Amino acid sequence: MTLSIAEKIRIILKRQNMTVSDLAKTMKQSRQNLSNKMSRSNFTEQEAAEIAKILGCKFESIFVLKNGDKI
């Protein structure tokens, strides 16, 4: 079972005792805008990294080639 980015964010929010509204406020955007992104799980790598930083996490997004190279 693979979790979407939004599902992962919700889990971390719960563990951090934060709400989507709290996160949106910290990101200086409306709760509605962030909720819409969460419902579509539509985040750029930059947004995911920003959310991770706010939540005290590290976001990693890599491709691993067959030879082991990471991009």
GUKOL-908764 format. One line per field, with one value per atom (N, C-alpha, C, CB): residue number from 0; residue in one letter; chain; atom name; x, y, z. Coordinates in steps of 0.02 Angstrom, whole numbers. Glycine has a CB too. Layout:
BEGIN
n NUM / ...
res A / ...
chain A / ...
atom CA / ...
c1 X / ...
c2 Y / ...
c3 Z / ...
# end
This chain:
BEGIN
n 0 / 0 / 0 / 0 / 1 / 1 / 1 / 1 / 2 / 2 / 2 / 2 / 3 / 3 / 3 / 3 / 4 / 4 / 4 / 4 / 5 / 5 / 5 / 5 / 6 / 6 / 6 / 6 / 7 / 7 / 7 / 7 / 8 / 8 / 8 / 8 / 9 / 9 / 9 / 9 / 10 / 10 / 10 / 10 / 11 / 11 / 11 / 11 / 12 / 12 / 12 / 12 / 13 / 13 / 13 / 13 / 14 / 14 / 14 / 14 / 15 / 15 / 15 / 15 / 16 / 16 / 16 / 16 / 17 / 17 / 17 / 17 / 18 / 18 / 18 / 18 / 19 / 19 / 19 / 19 / 20 / 20 / 20 / 20 / 21 / 21 / 21 / 21 / 22 / 22 / 22 / 22 / 23 / 23 / 23 / 23 / 24 / 24 / 24 / 24 / 25 / 25 / 25 / 25 / 26 / 26 / 26 / 26 / 27 / 27 / 27 / 27 / 28 / 28 / 28 / 28 / 29 / 29 / 29 / 29 / 30 / 30 / 30 / 30 / 31 / 31 / 31 / 31 / 32 / 32 / 32 / 32 / 33 / 33 / 33 / 33 / 34 / 34 / 34 / 34 / 35 / 35 / 35 / 35 / 36 / 36 / 36 / 36 / 37 / 37 / 37 / 37 / 38 / 38 / 38 / 38 / 39 / 39 / 39 / 39 / 40 / 40 / 40 / 40 / 41 / 41 / 41 / 41 / 42 / 42 / 42 / 42 / 43 / 43 / 43 / 43 / 44 / 44 / 44 / 44 / 45 / 45 / 45 / 45 / 46 / 46 / 46 / 46 / 47 / 47 / 47 / 47 / 48 / 48 / 48 / 48 / 49 / 49 / 49 / 49 / 50 / 50 / 50 / 50 / 51 / 51 / 51 / 51 / 52 / 52 / 52 / 52 / 53 / 53 / 53 / 53 / 54 / 54 / 54 / 54 / 55 / 55 / 55 / 55 / 56 / 56 / 56 / 56 / 57 / 57 / 57 / 57 / 58 / 58 / 58 / 58 / 59 / 59 / 59 / 59 / 60 / 60 / 60 / 60 / 61 / 61 / 61 / 61 / 62 / 62 / 62 / 62 / 63 / 63 / 63 / 63 / 64 / 64 / 64 / 64 / 65 / 65 / 65 / 65 / 66 / 66 / 66 / 66 / 67 / 67 / 67 / 67 / 68 / 68 / 68 / 68 / 69 / 69 / 69 / 69 / 70 / 70 / 70 / 70
res M / M / M / M / T / T / T / T / L / L / L / L / S / S / S / S / I / I / I / I / A / A / A / A / E / E / E / E / K / K / K / K / I / I / I / I / R / R / R / R / I / I / I / I / I / I / I / I / L / L / L / L / K / K / K / K / R / R / R / R / Q / Q / Q / Q / N / N / N / N / M / M / M / M / T / T / T / T / V / V / V / V / S / S / S / S / D / D / D / D / L / L / L / L / A / A / A / A / K / K / K / K / T / T / T / T / M / M / M / M / K / K / K / K / Q / Q / Q / Q / S / S / S / S / R / R / R / R / Q / Q / Q / Q / N / N / N / N / L / L / L / L / S / S / S / S / N / N / N / N / K / K / K / K / M / M / M / M / S / S / S / S / R / R / R / R / S / S / S / S / N / N / N / N / F / F / F / F / T / T / T / T / E / E / E / E / Q / Q / Q / Q / E / E / E / E / A / A / A / A / A / A / A / A / E / E / E / E / I / I / I / I / A / A / A / A / K / K / K / K / I / I / I / I / L / L / L / L / G / G / G / G / C / C / C / C / K / K / K / K / F / F / F / F / E / E / E / E / S / S / S / S / I / I / I / I / F / F / F / F / V / V / V / V / L / L / L / L / K / K / K / K / N / N / N / N / G / G / G / G / D / D / D / D / K / K / K / K / I / I / I / I
chain A / A / A / A / A / A / A / A / A / A / A / A / A / A / A / A / A / A / A / A / A / A / A / A / A / A / A / A / A / A / A / A / A / A / A / A / A / A / A / A / A / A / A / A / A / A / A / A / A / A / A / A / A / A / A / A / A / A / A / A / A / A / A / A / A / A / A / A / A / A / A / A / A / A / A / A / A / A / A / A / A / A / A / A / A / A / A / A / A / A / A / A / A / A / A / A / A / A / A / A / A / A / A / A / A / A / A / A / A / A / A / A / A / A / A / A / A / A / A / A / A / A / A / A / A / A / A / A / A / A / A / A / A / A / A / A / A / A / A / A / A / A / A / A / A / A / A / A / A / A / A / A / A / A / A / A / A / A / A / A / A / A / A / A / A / A / A / A / A / A / A / A / A / A / A / A / A / A / A / A / A / A / A / A / A / A / A / A / A / A / A / A / A / A / A / A / A / A / A / A / A / A / A / A / A / A / A / A / A / A / A / A / A / A / A / A / A / A / A / A / A / A / A / A / A / A / A / A / A / A / A / A / A / A / A / A / A / A / A / A / A / A / A / A / A / A / A / A / A / A / A / A / A / A / A / A / A / A / A / A / A / A / A / A / A / A / A / A / A / A / A / A / A / A / A / A / A / A / A / A / A / A / A / A
atom N / CA / C / CB / N / CA / C / CB / N / CA / C / CB / N / CA / C / CB / N / CA / C / CB / N / CA / C / CB / N / CA / C / CB / N / CA / C / CB / N / CA / C / CB / N / CA / C / CB / N / CA / C / CB / N / CA / C / CB / N / CA / C / CB / N / CA / C / CB / N / CA / C / CB / N / CA / C / CB / N / CA / C / CB / N / CA / C / CB / N / CA / C / CB / N / CA / C / CB / N / CA / C / CB / N / CA / C / CB / N / CA / C / CB / N / CA / C / CB / N / CA / C / CB / N / CA / C / CB / N / CA / C / CB / N / CA / C / CB / N / CA / C / CB / N / CA / C / CB / N / CA / C / CB / N / CA / C / CB / N / CA / C / CB / N / CA / C / CB / N / CA / C / CB / N / CA / C / CB / N / CA / C / CB / N / CA / C / CB / N / CA / C / CB / N / CA / C / CB / N / CA / C / CB / N / CA / C / CB / N / CA / C / CB / N / CA / C / CB / N / CA / C / CB / N / CA / C / CB / N / CA / C / CB / N / CA / C / CB / N / CA / C / CB / N / CA / C / CB / N / CA / C / CB / N / CA / C / CB / N / CA / C / CB / N / CA / C / CB / N / CA / C / CB / N / CA / C / CB / N / CA / C / CB / N / CA / C / CB / N / CA / C / CB / N / CA / C / CB / N / CA / C / CB / N / CA / C / CB / N / CA / C / CB / N / CA / C / CB / N / CA / C / CB / N / CA / C / CB / N / CA / C / CB / N / CA / C / CB / N / CA / C / CB / N / CA / C / CB / N / CA / C / CB
c1 42 / 0 / 45 / -48 / 37 / 76 / 34 / 102 / 61 / 26 / 41 / 46 / -9 / 2 / 40 / -65 / 67 / 102 / 54 / 129 / -9 / -57 / -70 / -123 / -76 / -87 / -28 / -99 / 32 / 92 / 93 / 156 / 74 / 72 / 21 / 55 / -37 / -89 / -63 / -152 / -28 / 0 / 49 / 35 / 93 / 143 / 109 / 194 / 59 / 21 / -8 / -35 / -38 / -68 / -15 / -104 / 42 / 96 / 124 / 152 / 120 / 146 / 92 / 174 / 32 / -25 / -41 / -11 / -39 / -54 / -114 / 7 / -146 / -201 / -179 / -264 / -220 / -207 / -210 / -260 / -255 / -259 / -195 / -319 / -166 / -103 / -48 / -82 / -45 / 6 / -4 / 3 / -66 / -81 / -61 / -157 / -76 / -58 / 18 / -85 / 55 / 127 / 155 / 157 / 120 / 142 / 118 / 118 / 80 / 52 / 6 / 109 / -37 / -88 / -153 / -67 / -207 / -272 / -279 / -328 / -319 / -334 / -367 / -378 / -411 / -447 / -399 / -499 / -352 / -303 / -263 / -255 / -239 / -200 / -243 / -168 / -305 / -351 / -364 / -417 / -370 / -380 / -319 / -394 / -260 / -199 / -196 / -136 / -216 / -216 / -265 / -233 / -323 / -373 / -350 / -440 / -310 / -283 / -214 / -279 / -184 / -116 / -70 / -111 / -77 / -43 / 9 / -94 / 69 / 122 / 184 / 137 / 216 / 281 / 333 / 299 / 391 / 445 / 463 / 507 / 461 / 477 / 426 / 479 / 362 / 310 / 318 / 240 / 332 / 341 / 401 / 351 / 454 / 513 / 498 / 571 / 459 / 439 / 397 / 401 / 350 / 307 / 349 / 252 / 395 / 439 / 478 / 487 / 505 / 544 / 500 / 573 / 440 / 394 / 378 / 328 / 371 / 353 / 413 / 314 / 472 / 532 / 556 / 521 / 542 / 560 / 608 / 497 / 632 / 674 / 636 / 746 / 630 / 596 / 649 / 547 / 643 / 689 / 649 / 732 / 669 / 638 / 694 / 589 / 704 / 759 / 738 / 818 / 774 / 769 / 833 / 759 / 826 / 885 / 889 / 881 / 943 / 953 / 975 / 1005 / 970 / 989 / 1061 / 980 / 1105 / 1175 / 1187 / 1219 / 1133 / 1138 / 1146 / 1195 / 1157 / 1162 / 1096 / 1181 / 1103 / 1044 / 1040 / 1045 / 981 / 969 / 914 / 951
c2 -59 / 0 / 62 / 0 / 103 / 164 / 224 / 174 / 264 / 324 / 382 / 342 / 424 / 484 / 535 / 515 / 586 / 639 / 671 / 694 / 683 / 714 / 670 / 727 / 604 / 559 / 560 / 487 / 562 / 566 / 631 / 561 / 686 / 751 / 749 / 808 / 720 / 714 / 675 / 682 / 620 / 580 / 621 / 516 / 657 / 698 / 755 / 727 / 786 / 839 / 812 / 866 / 754 / 724 / 712 / 658 / 685 / 672 / 736 / 633 / 791 / 856 / 897 / 896 / 867 / 903 / 968 / 917 / 965 / 1022 / 1006 / 1043 / 1058 / 1049 / 1075 / 1087 / 1060 / 1087 / 1164 / 1060 / 1190 / 1263 / 1292 / 1282 / 1258 / 1280 / 1281 / 1234 / 1228 / 1223 / 1278 / 1154 / 1288 / 1339 / 1408 / 1339 / 1422 / 1487 / 1497 / 1494 / 1445 / 1449 / 1458 / 1386 / 1429 / 1435 / 1499 / 1375 / 1539 / 1602 / 1591 / 1650 / 1541 / 1530 / 1512 / 1475 / 1514 / 1500 / 1426 / 1524 / 1410 / 1341 / 1307 / 1337 / 1344 / 1315 / 1296 / 1366 / 1338 / 1323 / 1260 / 1383 / 1257 / 1199 / 1136 / 1211 / 1143 / 1086 / 1060 / 1106 / 1105 / 1084 / 1046 / 1146 / 1071 / 1036 / 967 / 1077 / 964 / 901 / 852 / 912 / 876 / 830 / 802 / 866 / 840 / 817 / 785 / 875 / 793 / 771 / 798 / 693 / 863 / 897 / 946 / 934 / 921 / 962 / 958 / 940 / 1015 / 1015 / 991 / 1086 / 973 / 953 / 1010 / 930 / 1071 / 1130 / 1138 / 1193 / 1129 / 1135 / 1079 / 1132 / 1018 / 962 / 975 / 896 / 1002 / 1018 / 1073 / 1039 / 1123 / 1177 / 1150 / 1233 / 1106 / 1076 / 1034 / 1032 / 996 / 955 / 999 / 913 / 1054 / 1099 / 1127 / 1156 / 1147 / 1174 / 1121 / 1198 / 1059 / 1004 / 972 / 951 / 1000 / 975 / 909 / 968 / 898 / 836 / 851 / 799 / 798 / 803 / 769 / 770 / 803 / 775 / 753 / 827 / 690 / 664 / 639 / 606 / 660 / 637 / 620 / 692 / 556 / 535 / 480 / 512 / 476 / 420 / 379 / 443 / 314 / 271 / 229 / 225 / 240 / 204 / 132 / 240 / 90 / 19 / 10 / -18 / 57 / 52 / 81 / 88 / 104 / 130 / 206 / 99 / 238 / 311 / 342 / 338 / 395 / 430 / 499 / 435 / 515 / 581 / 615 / 574
c3 0 / 0 / 0 / 61 / -50 / -56 / -35 / -129 / 8 / 32 / -15 / 104 / -27 / -66 / -23 / -92 / -55 / -18 / 32 / -67 / 12 / 56 / 117 / 19 / 107 / 163 / 211 / 138 / 183 / 225 / 265 / 182 / 233 / 267 / 323 / 217 / 311 / 363 / 423 / 335 / 411 / 465 / 506 / 438 / 472 / 507 / 545 / 457 / 514 / 549 / 614 / 504 / 611 / 671 / 724 / 654 / 704 / 751 / 782 / 717 / 744 / 767 / 803 / 708 / 810 / 840 / 804 / 914 / 737 / 695 / 651 / 653 / 627 / 580 / 511 / 604 / 462 / 395 / 398 / 343 / 439 / 447 / 475 / 492 / 525 / 554 / 501 / 613 / 462 / 409 / 357 / 376 / 336 / 286 / 311 / 268 / 374 / 403 / 402 / 474 / 421 / 421 / 350 / 452 / 301 / 231 / 199 / 192 / 236 / 212 / 151 / 193 / 158 / 107 / 141 / 57 / 104 / 134 / 149 / 89 / 200 / 217 / 158 / 279 / 124 / 67 / 11 / 41 / -3 / -56 / -38 / -67 / 24 / 45 / 47 / 114 / 69 / 71 / 1 / 103 / -47 / -117 / -142 / -162 / -127 / -147 / -113 / -129 / -50 / -13 / -45 / 61 / -65 / -93 / -161 / -102 / -197 / -261 / -253 / -311 / -193 / -180 / -235 / -177 / -246 / -301 / -274 / -346 / -259 / -231 / -275 / -159 / -284 / -317 / -267 / -346 / -291 / -245 / -199 / -285 / -225 / -184 / -128 / -228 / -143 / -92 / -40 / -123 / -62 / -16 / 30 / -55 / 2 / 42 / 93 / -3 / 73 / 118 / 176 / 80 / 159 / 210 / 258 / 177 / 231 / 273 / 321 / 230 / 297 / 339 / 395 / 297 / 379 / 429 / 481 / 395 / 459 / 505 / 539 / 467 / 526 / 558 / 530 / 631 / 466 / 432 / 375 / 406 / 345 / 286 / 229 / 297 / 173 / 114 / 65 / 81 / 42 / -8 / -68 / 22 / -126 / -188 / -236 / -218 / -247 / -290 / -338 / -248 / -392 / -438 / -428 / -513 / -424 / -419 / -482 / -355 / -520 / -583 / -569 / -627 / -619 / -610 / -586 / -676 / -606 / -585 / -515 / -635 / -482 / -415 / -410 / -381 / -468 / -468 / -444 / -538 / -405 / -380 / -411 / -302 / -434 / -466 / -428 / -541
# end
